[in-house]
Every structure is written in C-alpha cells, then in structure tokens.
Amino acid sequence: MNEYIDKQIFLAKDYLETGILQNDANMVLTAKEVLRRNLPLVASKDKQEVLDKYIRACTSLCILHSSHALQYLQEAYKVAPENPDVLNNFGYIYHKSHSNYEQSIEYYDKCLLADPKYETAYLGIIEVYRDLRLHSIELSYCKKGISNIETSPFLWNSYGLALLHTDENVSKVQEVFIKTLDLANKYSYESLEKMQGIKAKIYVNLGHTYGLIGEFKKAILCYIDSLRHDETHTNAYQNILLNLHFYTNQDFYKKDNSLMQLIMFFNVHINKKIDTEICTIISKLHIILSKKLYGNITPEKERQIQPKENGRINIGYVGFDLFDHAVSFFIQPLFHNINEEMFSIFVYSNNIYNESQIKSLPCSKYRTIRQLSAKEVFSCIKEDKIDILVDLSGYTSGNRLDVFALNPAPICLSYVAYPNNLGLEHIKRISDVYSELYNPETNLIKLNRLFLSYTPNDVMKSINIKKKSYSDDQLANKEIVFGCFAKLQKINDEVISTFKDILSNCPESKLILKSKYFQDPIVNKNWKEKFGEFQDRVLLLKGTKTTKEHLEMFSMLDILLDTFYYSGTTISSEALYMNIPIISMAPGNRKQSCGHVSRVTGSILNSMNLSTLCVARDREDYKRKAINLIQYLPKLNIREKFLSSPISNGRDLIQHLEKKYLELYLEKDSN
C-alpha cells in the first residue's frame, strides 16, 4: 500500500512541476486531485511535503484556471487556513478578479500576520490602497514592508510611488528611486526577466519625477533606459509619447541630446530635405512607438453595424478620468444634452468611483472595466452592440488602448484627452479646423466650431468673482501681475526668454508661476535661477490643496501668459472663467507649429472673438500683444465673453458631435 501511494505521489509531483512549466492547467489539476486524495494516507514524515505540493497546485491553478480560482483556494484553505501562500492568493484574486477590496485587504493582512516578511503580500495590499487612492495608508504599508525586508527593490519602488502622492519634495523622491536602482543591482532574482522588469519600472518612475519639475529631457533619457531593460514596457513607450510634445524646433535644430537619442534608439530615418520641422519628427516617432505597443495585436476584421430593437445609435465612451481630473471638465458635456431619441450612451470606466458619482452619469449602461482583460472588454462592447466607441484617455494614465487596438466597434474615435493621433489607422481623432490649421496628420475629424466645451463644477460656480479696477498710474507704469500656472514641462527656454523680455519692457510688473513642486527648496532655487536678473520679480507659488484655493489664486493675476509651443487647455479655460485675459501664440506657419498642441488656447480665444487682441503669431508678436493688452484691462469683461461663447455652450458642441456621429454611422451602415 505505501509503495503504491509513494508512486502516486511521485507521479503527481512530476505532473505538477511539468504542468506549471508548460502552463498546462489540466496537468496541474490532475496532480492536485492525486495529492488531495492521498494526503490523509501518506506517512506523517511526508505529510508536510505533500501538503506543500497540494497548496502549490491550488495556488498555481488560480492563474492557470482563473475562473475557478476561489474554489481552488477554498479547498486549500480547509487544510491549511494559515498558509501565507493561500492567504496571499485570496488577497490577489479578490482584488484583481472580483474588485472586492475589503476582502482583499482582509486576506493580505492575514497573510502578513502569518508571515511579516511576505514581500508579494505587501506589494498586493499597497496596490489595493493605491487603487482606492488612500495614499497615506499605502505609504504606511510601504514603510512597514521596508522595515521587514530592507533590501527589496520592489518595496522601495512602491515607496517612491507612494511618496509621489503624499510628498511634494520631489528631490527626496528622486533619491528614493536612485537608491532603489542601486538595490536592484544587488538584489538576488529568481529570473533575468524579473530583474529587467523591476529596473524598467524604476527608470520610468525616476523619469516621471524629472518630468514633474520640468526636466522632461532627463525624463526621456530615463524612459530609454527603461526600454533597454525591457523593450516591452508599456509605460515607457506611453511616457515618451506624452513627453514628445514638449519638444520645439529649437531642440531639433540644436540637435538636442535626448531627441537625438530617441531618433537613434528607434532608428528613425531622417530625410534632410523633408524632415525639417519638429512636428514631422514627432509624427514619425508616434507611428513607430504605437506599432511597438500594439503592432503585435491583430485587430478584428472591419466590424459592421449591428441591428438594434430600439433603433438608436449606441455610443460607448471609454475613460479613466471621468470625474476627478482636469480633463473631466471637458468630458461631462458628452453625457448631458444628448438626443435620447437617436443616441444611447454607454460608459466603460477604467477607474473606481462611488455609487453617487456613477448615478450622476445619464447613460444606458455603466461598466467598470479596470480588472478586465482587453478581450473581456471587447466582449462587453460587442454584447452592448456599440456602434461608435470613443477613447477619452489617449496615451495618458489608465488608458485602455489595448482594447481599441482590437478594433472593437464599427467606428472608433479619440477625443479631448490626448493632443495627437494615436497611430492606429482605424481610430480618427476629433478636433477643430483652427487647432489643426498646420497639422499634417490625417485621420482627423475637424469640427467647424471649437472642439471642446468647459463645464464648471459647483465649487467654481460658488466663487465670487470681482471685476478689477485699474488706476491711470498703474496702467501707465505697467504695474501689473503676469502669471503662468502651466505644467513646468511646458515652460521651456524660449518661453522663459520671452517672459524675461516682457518683464524688461514692463519694469514695474511681476510674474507669478505656480506649481506644487515649488514646495521642494531645490526645485524652487533652480527655477528662480532660470530668470537671472529678474528673479526678484518672479514669485513661485506652492501648490494648493483644493480646487477652490487653486481658482482663487487667479485673482492675483492681471494677465495669464500661455506657454508655447505647447499651449494650455484646462488652465486657460479656468483663467478665462475667472475673468483673467490670456496672451497665447498660435504659430503663423507650419514650421513653428507642433501640431494640435500649439493652437488650442488660440482656438478657445478665437471662439471668443479675442484672436486679434490676444493671439500672437510669433514670439515678437507675443511680447507686443502682452504689453499692449495692459491698456485694455479696464474695458475687458473676459468672463462674460467666456460664458456667451462656444466654450460654454455644451449643447451646441453635442449637436455638432452628434451630426458627425450620424454621418459616420450612415456611411458605415451604407457599406
């Protein structure tokens, strides 16, 4: 009898390891059943080893046969209720497959109680709290994990990410990621793949810290280093795509090191007779990087319109920042003022929101897709009979372009969140004629009106905005306050030089820049020094904690100076709503233009009939208009113009969009 059992156990062990190695769920399932049946019969000296193998089979099946993961874990839990592997896997499955955060936290905590050095459980519970945006708790688990496993680069990397959400001292965070890289070089790994994977993540996170303080070129070099360790690292590609838009022609002509490294790293062919503008280079890099990301995904064949009982056109919106991000102010009009007799709205959210937020969206169906695979989301879209699917994220954080790469709907579009085409031929981008005047890209839908509309929230509506008064002496002496609240990446050397020229021509004026990263004394000092002899007239404001505080800071300004060649969208809309005029540049030729990003604020101002007064064609014109605008300050009522212009008319925007939707639908349906 013992000999027979020993033989059974030996074969089960072999089946188990072979099955895991070959990702064969049936072999592992067979091994699990043999081990389960024989577990009560084995000799006491062998029981622990057999139990360990049985647990290994159950936990492996969580991945290999994930639809029955909880069943396998419950089997293992009955015989080993305090086994850390089982408890950890419960935490993982409840989080990733069931979005049950309470249960996930409970099991991760049990795992860490059973084994305070269980690295994977720390990483799991940290990710749960990050998803829930409970960053102070996320940080506390990072610290607890590091105190128990001091040399783990995985935990130190998570610690750096948690600090990014809780501490404005970016220099401190950079030191953490640099230390993490050092630990990663000394760490003992199970596999080369795991080593390359963590190093790729650390480089991306380090690059992100450089980008936040305006050093996007250093960020680019970090992203390239990330890809040297893992050429499939999605976040590195996406961050490069986002940061490409901060380059200017000056960088190209001066043969900027980071730009040249990108060109060489991706083997971009440069034709010296044709490729003479930065927008052309950006376009080429976009195509190459998008193919690197999604070139191995085979899209479905061209999809046809599916007949529906109600006869309405089904519009699906896929997004991440539906409520809690600056972009959400431009997204909200999409869900309101719709023609309900003709269109039905479906929402696919890649984020976690509370029930009251979800109920505020007037839609036919709402789905949370955060934990679903691309193929699972594809099936949902097919089941919902979506005719037109609109991406609201582009290459920004939390996007689901893996779904769009599959060509999941008859018509696929991208809107508002990303300032460029996505590089996928079946996706058209919605913009407007003015913004795309010098854009050579195709796959565009150009509206004959401003392509967006801004919806202020209740906080904005509650702010009392007083009209400023100006004395003759104040205007004559140009004693006014200019401001720029843009991301630091947008405030390039050309912008700084222009700001300095304006200060020079207005000796009594001041300039205010605002960023939460000015809290960091090193960042503050570096940015002050960029303005040289004018630094005493430049005030660097630290970030605000609430939307209300942020908006009230506009009252300190007389004129907002837009950045170029990456102009503003959200900041510009906020300033205009708060009654602050803007000087912007919409380049007067293709050579200066960087495409869509160069002309958005110009398009907003044009829609308000302010282009003659406020929109410049080049740097010299920008300086002239900034100085000239001072004399008009007493006469301007910017907010009144804002509220009566297309940017505040969400219904008009929806009518234009619905017209385009209908045209696209009828064209597709006729085929």
C-alpha positions in Angstrom: 0.0 0.0 0.0 2.7 2.5 1.0 4.6 1.7 -2.2 1.5 2.4 -4.3 0.9 5.7 -2.5 4.6 6.7 -2.9 4.4 6.0 -6.6 1.2 8.1 -6.9 2.7 11.0 -5.0 5.9 10.8 -7.1 3.9 10.9 -10.4 1.7 13.8 -9.0 4.8 15.9 -8.2 6.2 15.3 -11.7 2.8 16.3 -13.2 2.7 19.4 -11.1 6.1 20.8 -12.0 5.7 19.9 -15.7 2.2 21.4 -15.8 3.4 24.7 -14.2 6.4 24.8 -16.5 4.2 24.3 -19.6 1.2 26.3 -18.3 -0.9 23.2 -18.6 -3.9 23.6 -16.3 -5.1 20.0 -16.9 -1.8 18.5 -15.7 -1.8 20.7 -12.6 -5.4 19.8 -11.9 -4.7 16.1 -12.2 -1.7 16.5 -9.8 -3.9 18.4 -7.3 -6.5 15.7 -7.3 -4.0 12.9 -6.7 -2.3 14.9 -3.9 -5.7 15.7 -2.3 -6.8 12.0 -2.3 -3.6 10.7 -0.9 -2.9 13.5 1.6 -4.7 11.7 4.5 -2.9 8.4 3.6 0.7 9.5 3.5 3.2 8.8 6.3 3.4 11.6 8.9 7.1 12.3 7.9 6.0 13.0 4.3 2.7 14.9 5.1 4.2 18.4 5.1 5.9 18.0 1.8 2.7 16.6 0.2 0.7 19.4 1.8 3.1 22.0 0.4 2.8 20.5 -3.1 -1.0 20.4 -2.8 -1.0 24.1 -1.8 1.3 24.8 -4.7 -1.1 23.1 -7.1 -4.1 25.1 -5.8 -2.3 28.4 -5.9 -0.9 27.7 -9.4 -4.4 26.9 -10.7 -5.5 30.4 -9.6 -3.6 31.7 -12.6 -3.8 28.7 -15.0 -7.6 28.2 -14.4 -8.5 31.6 -13.0 -12.3 31.4 -13.5 -12.3 28.8 -10.6 -9.6 30.4 -8.5 -11.7 30.9 -5.4 -12.8 27.3 -5.5 -9.2 26.1 -5.5 -8.2 28.5 -2.7 -11.1 27.4 -0.6 -10.0 23.8 -1.0 -6.5 24.7 0.2 -7.9 26.9 3.0 -9.7 23.9 4.5 -6.5 22.0 5.1 -4.1 25.0 5.6 -6.0 28.1 6.9 -2.9 29.9 8.0 -0.8 29.1 4.9 0.6 32.5 3.7 0.6 31.5 0.0 -3.1 30.7 0.2 -3.9 33.9 2.1 -1.9 36.0 -0.3 -3.6 34.4 -3.3 -7.0 35.1 -1.8 -6.0 38.8 -1.5 -4.8 38.8 -5.1 -7.9 37.1 -6.6 -10.4 39.2 -4.6 -8.6 42.4 -5.8 -7.9 41.5 -9.4 -10.8 39.3 -10.4 -13.6 40.4 -8.2 -12.8 44.0 -7.3 -13.7 43.1 -3.7 -11.2 45.5 -1.9 -12.5 44.8 1.6 -12.0 41.0 1.3 -8.6 41.5 -0.5 -7.3 43.7 2.3 -8.5 41.2 5.0 -6.6 38.3 3.4 -3.5 40.3 2.7 -3.4 41.4 6.3 -3.9 37.8 7.5 -1.0 36.7 5.2 1.3 39.4 6.7 0.3 38.4 10.2 1.3 34.8 9.4 4.5 35.9 7.6 5.6 39.5 8.2 8.3 39.1 5.5 5.9 38.1 2.7 7.0 40.5 0.0 4.3 39.8 -2.5 1.5 40.4 0.1 3.0 43.9 0.9 3.1 44.7 -2.8 -0.5 43.5 -3.2 -2.1 45.4 -0.4 -0.1 48.5 -1.4 -1.6 48.3 -4.8 -5.1 48.0 -3.4 -4.8 51.1 -1.4 -3.2 52.9 -4.4 -6.3 51.9 -6.5 -8.5 53.2 -3.7 -6.5 56.4 -3.6 -5.9 56.0 0.1 -2.3 57.1 -0.2 -1.5 57.7 3.4 -2.4 54.0 4.2 -0.5 53.0 1.0 2.6 54.8 2.4 2.3 53.2 5.8 2.4 49.7 4.3 5.4 50.6 2.2 7.2 51.7 5.3 6.1 48.6 7.2 7.3 46.4 4.3 10.7 48.1 4.1 11.2 47.7 7.8 10.8 44.0 7.5 12.5 43.5 4.1 15.1 46.3 4.0 16.7 45.4 0.6 13.7 44.8 -1.6 13.8 47.0 -4.7 10.1 46.1 -5.3 9.1 47.6 -2.0 11.4 50.6 -2.3 9.9 51.3 -5.8 6.4 51.2 -4.3 7.6 53.5 -1.5 8.8 56.0 -4.1 5.4 55.9 -5.8 3.6 56.4 -2.5 5.8 59.4 -1.8 4.8 61.0 -5.1 1.2 61.0 -3.9 1.9 62.3 -0.4 5.1 64.5 -0.5 5.8 67.5 -2.8 9.6 67.2 -2.1 10.5 65.7 -5.5 14.2 65.7 -4.7 13.5 63.3 -1.9 11.5 61.0 -4.1 14.3 61.1 -6.8 16.8 60.0 -4.1 14.5 57.1 -3.2 14.4 55.9 -6.8 18.1 56.3 -7.2 18.6 54.2 -4.1 16.1 51.7 -5.4 18.2 51.3 -8.6 21.2 50.6 -6.5 19.3 48.0 -4.5 18.0 46.5 -7.8 21.6 46.0 -9.0 22.5 44.0 -5.8 19.3 42.0 -5.4 19.1 38.3 -5.9 16.5 37.5 -8.5 14.6 34.3 -9.4 14.9 35.1 -13.1 16.5 37.6 -15.5 13.0 38.6 -16.6 12.1 39.7 -13.1 15.3 41.7 -12.7 14.8 43.5 -16.0 11.1 44.1 -15.2 11.8 45.9 -11.9 14.6 48.0 -13.3 12.4 49.1 -16.2 9.7 50.2 -13.7 12.2 52.1 -11.6 13.6 54.0 -14.6 10.1 55.0 -15.6 9.2 56.3 -12.2 12.5 58.2 -11.9 11.8 59.7 -15.3 8.4 60.8 -14.1 9.9 62.7 -11.2 12.2 64.6 -13.7 9.2 65.4 -15.9 7.2 66.8 -13.0 9.8 69.5 -12.3 10.1 70.5 -15.9 13.2 68.4 -16.8 11.4 66.4 -19.5 14.6 65.7 -21.5 16.1 63.9 -18.5 12.8 62.0 -18.2 13.1 60.9 -21.9 16.6 59.5 -21.2 15.2 57.5 -18.2 12.4 56.1 -20.4 15.0 55.0 -23.0 17.0 53.3 -20.2 13.8 51.6 -19.1 13.3 50.1 -22.6 16.9 49.0 -22.6 16.0 46.7 -19.7 12.5 45.7 -21.0 11.7 46.5 -24.6 8.0 45.7 -24.0 7.5 48.1 -21.0 4.2 49.8 -22.0 4.6 52.8 -19.5 8.0 53.7 -21.0 6.5 54.0 -24.5 3.5 55.9 -23.3 5.5 58.4 -21.3 7.8 59.0 -24.3 4.7 59.7 -26.5 3.4 62.2 -23.9 6.7 64.0 -23.5 7.4 64.2 -27.2 5.0 67.2 -27.4 7.3 69.4 -25.2 10.0 69.5 -27.8 10.3 72.5 -30.1 12.1 73.2 -33.4 14.9 74.8 -31.3 15.6 71.3 -29.8 15.7 69.8 -33.3 18.0 72.4 -34.8 20.3 72.4 -31.9 20.5 68.6 -32.1 19.2 68.1 -28.5 20.8 65.1 -27.0 17.6 63.4 -25.7 15.8 63.9 -29.1 18.8 62.6 -31.0 18.9 59.5 -28.7 15.2 58.9 -29.4 15.9 59.1 -33.1 18.8 56.7 -32.9 17.1 54.3 -30.4 14.1 53.9 -32.6 16.0 54.0 -35.9 14.0 56.9 -37.3 15.0 57.7 -40.8 15.6 61.4 -41.3 15.3 62.9 -44.8 17.2 66.2 -44.6 15.2 67.7 -47.4 11.8 66.8 -46.0 12.1 66.3 -42.2 12.9 69.9 -41.3 10.1 70.5 -38.7 9.7 69.0 -35.2 6.0 68.1 -36.0 7.2 65.7 -38.7 9.7 64.0 -36.4 7.0 63.7 -33.7 4.7 62.2 -36.2 7.3 59.6 -37.3 8.1 58.7 -33.7 4.3 58.4 -32.9 3.9 55.8 -35.7 6.9 53.8 -34.6 6.1 53.8 -30.9 2.4 52.9 -31.4 3.5 50.0 -33.6 5.9 48.9 -30.8 3.0 49.0 -28.4 0.2 47.4 -30.5 1.9 46.1 -33.6 1.7 42.5 -32.4 -2.1 42.8 -31.7 -4.2 41.6 -34.6 -7.3 43.8 -34.9 -10.6 42.2 -35.7 -11.8 42.5 -39.2 -13.8 45.6 -40.1 -16.9 45.4 -37.9 -20.4 46.0 -39.1 -23.3 47.9 -37.6 -25.5 45.6 -35.5 -29.3 46.0 -35.8 -31.0 47.0 -32.5 -34.6 46.8 -31.4 -34.8 50.5 -30.2 -33.2 51.8 -33.4 -30.9 54.2 -31.5 -27.2 54.6 -32.3 -25.1 53.2 -29.4 -22.2 55.5 -28.3 -19.6 54.0 -26.0 -17.2 56.2 -24.0 -14.0 54.6 -22.6 -12.2 56.6 -20.0 -10.2 56.8 -16.8 -10.5 60.5 -15.6 -14.3 60.9 -15.7 -14.7 62.9 -12.5 -11.5 63.6 -10.6 -9.2 65.1 -13.2 -8.9 68.4 -15.1 -10.0 66.6 -18.3 -13.3 65.7 -16.7 -14.5 69.3 -17.1 -14.4 68.8 -20.8 -15.8 65.2 -20.7 -19.0 66.0 -18.7 -20.8 67.7 -21.7 -20.7 64.3 -23.5 -23.1 62.8 -21.0 -25.6 65.6 -21.0 -27.9 67.3 -23.6 -27.9 64.3 -25.8 -30.6 63.5 -28.3 -32.1 60.5 -26.4 -34.4 59.6 -29.3 -31.4 59.0 -31.5 -28.5 58.0 -29.3 -27.8 55.8 -26.3 -24.8 56.3 -24.1 -22.7 53.5 -22.6 -19.8 54.2 -20.2 -16.7 52.0 -19.7 -14.7 53.2 -16.8 -11.2 52.1 -16.1 -11.3 53.7 -12.6 -13.1 53.2 -9.3 -15.9 55.6 -8.4 -18.5 55.7 -5.7 -22.2 55.0 -6.4 -23.4 58.6 -6.3 -20.8 59.6 -9.0 -21.9 56.7 -11.2 -25.6 57.6 -10.8 -24.8 61.2 -11.9 -24.0 59.9 -15.4 -27.1 59.7 -17.5 -26.3 56.6 -19.5 -27.9 53.4 -20.6 -25.2 51.2 -19.1 -22.2 51.7 -16.9 -19.4 49.1 -16.7 -16.2 49.1 -14.6 -13.5 47.5 -16.7 -10.4 48.1 -14.5 -9.8 44.4 -13.8 -11.0 43.1 -17.2 -8.6 41.9 -19.9 -8.7 43.5 -23.4 -10.6 40.5 -24.8 -13.2 40.6 -21.9 -13.8 44.3 -22.5 -14.1 43.6 -26.3 -16.8 41.0 -25.5 -18.7 43.6 -23.4 -18.6 46.1 -26.2 -19.8 43.5 -28.7 -22.6 42.4 -26.3 -23.7 46.1 -25.9 -23.8 46.4 -29.7 -21.7 49.6 -29.6 -21.7 51.4 -33.0 -19.3 54.2 -32.1 -16.6 53.8 -29.4 -14.8 56.9 -28.2 -11.5 56.9 -26.3 -11.2 59.6 -23.6 -7.6 58.9 -22.5 -5.2 58.6 -25.4 -1.8 57.6 -24.1 -2.4 59.1 -20.6 -2.5 57.1 -17.4 -5.2 54.5 -17.1 -5.9 54.2 -20.8 -7.4 51.1 -22.5 -5.8 51.4 -25.9 -5.2 47.6 -25.7 -8.9 47.3 -26.2 -9.0 49.9 -29.1 -6.1 48.1 -30.8 -8.5 45.1 -31.3 -10.9 47.3 -33.3 -13.8 46.6 -31.0 -16.5 48.7 -32.7 -17.5 49.6 -36.3 -16.4 53.2 -35.7 -13.5 54.1 -33.3 -12.7 57.7 -32.3 -10.5 59.6 -29.9 -11.4 62.8 -28.2 -10.1 65.6 -25.9 -7.6 63.8 -23.5 -4.7 63.4 -25.9 -3.3 66.0 -28.3 -2.3 63.8 -31.2 -3.4 60.9 -33.3 -3.0 57.5 -31.7 -1.1 55.8 -34.5 -3.8 53.2 -35.0 -5.3 53.6 -38.5 -8.8 52.7 -37.6 -9.1 55.5 -34.9 -10.0 59.0 -36.0 -9.4 62.0 -33.7 -11.9 64.7 -33.1 -10.6 68.3 -33.2 -11.4 71.5 -35.0 -10.3 73.5 -38.1 -8.5 76.2 -36.2 -6.5 73.8 -33.9 -5.4 71.7 -36.9 -4.6 74.5 -39.3 -0.9 73.4 -39.8 -1.2 69.8 -38.7 -0.1 67.4 -41.4 -1.7 64.4 -39.7 -4.6 62.6 -41.4 -7.3 60.5 -39.6 -8.9 63.8 -38.3 -12.4 64.9 -37.9 -12.3 68.7 -37.9 -15.4 70.4 -36.4 -16.3 73.9 -37.7 -16.5 75.1 -34.1 -14.2 74.8 -31.1 -13.7 71.1 -30.5 -14.5 71.2 -26.7 -16.8 72.7 -24.1 -16.0 73.5 -20.5 -18.4 72.7 -17.7 -17.6 74.4 -14.3 -18.4 72.4 -11.2 -20.4 73.6 -8.2 -17.2 74.8 -6.4 -16.4 77.1 -9.4 -19.9 78.4 -9.5 -19.8 79.4 -5.8 -16.7 81.6 -6.2 -17.5 85.3 -6.1 -15.5 86.9 -9.0 -15.0 90.7 -8.7 -14.1 92.9 -11.6 -10.7 94.6 -11.0 -10.2 98.3 -11.2 -7.0 99.9 -12.6 -5.7 103.4 -11.9 -4.2 105.6 -14.7 -0.8 105.5 -12.9 -0.9 101.7 -12.6 -1.6 101.3 -16.4 0.9 104.0 -17.4 3.7 102.4 -15.3 2.6 98.9 -16.4 2.4 97.9 -12.8 0.6 94.7 -13.3 1.0 91.0 -12.5 1.6 88.4 -15.2 1.2 84.8 -14.4 1.7 81.3 -15.8 0.2 78.3 -14.0 1.2 75.7 -16.7 2.9 72.4 -16.1 6.6 73.1 -15.7 7.5 70.9 -18.7 5.7 73.5 -20.9 7.8 76.4 -19.6 10.8 75.9 -22.0 13.8 78.1 -22.6 12.0 80.1 -25.3 9.1 80.7 -23.0 11.3 81.9 -20.2 13.3 84.1 -22.5 10.1 85.7 -23.7 8.8 86.2 -20.2 12.0 87.9 -19.3 11.7 90.3 -22.3 8.2 91.2 -21.1 9.4 91.9 -17.6 12.2 94.0 -19.1 9.7 96.1 -21.0 7.4 96.4 -18.0 9.8 97.5 -15.2 7.1 97.7 -12.5 5.5 94.4 -13.3 5.8 91.0 -11.7 5.5 87.4 -12.8 3.9 84.5 -10.8 4.5 80.9 -11.5 2.6 78.2 -9.6 3.4 74.5 -9.0 3.1 72.3 -6.0 6.7 71.1 -6.7 8.0 74.6 -5.7 7.5 73.2 -2.2 10.8 71.5 -2.8 13.6 74.0 -1.9 15.9 72.6 -4.6 13.3 72.9 -7.3 12.4 76.3 -6.1 16.0 77.5 -6.2 16.6 76.0 -9.7 13.6 77.7 -11.1 14.4 81.1 -9.6 17.8 81.0 -11.2 16.3 80.4 -14.6 15.1 84.1 -14.6 18.6 85.5 -13.8 18.5 89.2 -13.1 14.7 89.2 -13.0 14.3 86.5 -10.3 13.4 89.1 -7.6 10.4 89.9 -9.6 9.3 86.3 -10.1 7.1 84.8 -7.3 7.0 81.0 -7.2 3.7 79.9 -5.5 3.4 76.5 -3.9 0.5 74.2 -4.8 -3.0 74.4 -3.4 -4.9 71.7 -1.6 -8.4 72.3 -3.0 -9.9 73.4 -6.3 -11.4 76.5 -4.6 -7.9 77.6 -3.4 -6.4 77.0 -6.8 -9.1 79.0 -8.6 -8.9 81.9 -6.1 -5.2 82.3 -7.0 -6.2 83.6 -10.4 -7.4 86.8 -8.6 -3.7 87.6 -8.0 -3.2 88.0 -11.8 -3.9 90.6 -14.3 -2.8 88.7 -17.4 -2.1 85.0 -17.9 0.8 84.2 -20.2 0.2 81.0 -22.1 3.0 78.6 -22.9 4.3 77.8 -26.4 4.6 75.7 -28.4 2.5 73.5 -26.1 -0.4 75.8 -25.2 -2.9 75.3 -22.3 -6.3 73.8 -22.2 -7.5 73.4 -18.7 -5.5 76.3 -17.1 -6.6 78.6 -20.0 -10.3 77.7 -19.5 -10.0 78.2 -15.8 -8.3 81.6 -16.2 -10.9 82.8 -18.7 -13.8 81.6 -16.4 -12.1 83.6 -13.6 -12.1 86.7 -15.7 -8.4 86.8 -16.5 -7.3 87.6 -20.1 -4.7 85.4 -21.8 -1.9 86.1 -24.3 -1.3 83.0 -26.4 0.6 82.1 -29.5 -0.9 80.2 -32.4 2.0 79.9 -34.8 1.5 81.6 -38.2 3.2 78.9 -40.2 3.8 75.1 -40.3 7.5 75.4 -39.5 6.8 76.8 -36.0 3.7 74.7 -35.3 4.0 71.5 -33.3 0.5 70.5 -34.4 -2.6 70.5 -32.3 -0.8 71.4 -29.1 0.3 74.7 -30.5 -3.1 76.1 -31.1 -5.6 75.0 -28.5 -5.7 78.2 -26.4 -5.7 80.2 -29.6 -8.7 78.2 -30.8 -10.5 79.0 -27.5 -9.7 82.7 -27.8 -10.7 82.7 -31.4 -14.1 81.3 -30.5 -14.5 84.2 -28.1 -13.6 86.8 -30.8 -10.4 87.7 -29.0 -7.8 86.5 -31.5 -6.9 90.0 -32.7 -6.2 91.2 -29.2 -4.8 88.1 -27.5 -3.4 85.6 -30.1 0.1 86.1 -31.4 1.7 84.6 -34.5 5.3 84.5 -33.2 7.5 85.5 -30.2 7.8 89.2 -31.1 4.1 89.5 -31.7 3.5 87.7 -28.4 5.6 90.3 -26.5 3.9 93.2 -28.2 0.4 91.8 -27.5 1.3 91.1 -23.9 2.4 94.7 -23.3 -0.4 96.2 -25.5 -3.1 94.3 -23.6 -2.4 96.3 -20.4 -4.2 99.4 -21.7 -7.4 97.3 -22.4 -7.6 95.8 -19.0 -10.2 98.2 -17.6 -12.5 97.6 -20.6 -12.5 93.8 -20.7 -15.1 91.5 -19.3 -13.5 88.2 -20.1 -15.8 86.1 -18.1 -18.9 87.5 -19.8 -17.3 86.6 -23.2 -16.4 83.2 -21.9 -19.9 82.4 -20.7 -21.5 83.6 -24.0 -19.1 81.8 -26.3 -18.9 78.3 -27.8 -16.6 77.0 -25.0 -19.5 77.4 -22.5 -22.1 76.0 -24.9 -22.1 72.3 -24.3 -25.4 71.7 -26.1 -24.0 73.3 -29.3 -20.9 71.1 -29.1 -23.0 68.0 -28.6 -25.2 68.9 -31.6 -22.0 69.2 -33.8 -20.7 65.9 -32.4 -24.0 64.1 -32.9 -24.1 65.4 -36.5 -20.6 63.9 -37.1 -21.6 60.7 -35.3 -24.7 60.3 -37.5 -22.6 61.0 -40.7 -20.1 58.3 -39.7 -22.9 55.9 -38.8 -24.8 56.3 -42.0 -21.6 56.0 -44.1 -20.6 52.8 -42.3 -24.2 51.4 -42.4 -24.4 52.0 -46.2 -21.3 49.9 -46.7 
